[in-house]
Amino acid sequence: MVAWKIEVFVLEMVWVMLSGWLSSCLAVADDVAAALRQVTSPSSRLSLSYQ
């Protein structure tokens, strides 16, 4: 009966680590996408051409 409690605990810890890793990856991807949108927007091209 103790063995399944350990298995559940380990699975919960793995789930917490995976969900944290996934949310970190999504946050980084969102920041990269926002930076790329800002660099490739038409208004930024115009301001760069006048410098």
N, C-alpha and C positions, 0 to 999 in steps of 0.2 A: 504493500500500500504506500510505502514511502517512495518507492521508485517512480511512480507516476507523478508524484508531486515535484520531484526533481526534474523530470522531463518537462512538465508544464512550466516550471520556473525557467529552465533553459530556453524553451521556445519563446516565452515572453521576453526574455532578455535579447534574444536574436531578433525578434520582431521590433523591439524598441530601437535597436541599433540600425536595422534596415530602414525603418521609417525615418529615422534621423538622417541617415545617409541620403535617402531619396529626397527629402525636403531640402537638404543642403544643395544637392545637384540641381534641383529645380530653381532654387534661389539664384544660384550662379548663372544658370542658363537664362533666366529672366534678366539679370543684369547685363549679360553679354548681348542679348537681343536688343535691349533698350539702347545700349551704346552703339550698336550697329545701325539701329534706326536713326539715331541722332546724327551719325556720321554720314549716312546715305540719304538724308532728307534733302529735298531741293533747296530749302532755305540755307542750309549749311554750305551747299555748293556755291550759292551766290555770294555768300559772305566771304568765302575763301577766295573767290575769283577777284574780288575787289581789294584784297590785301596786297 
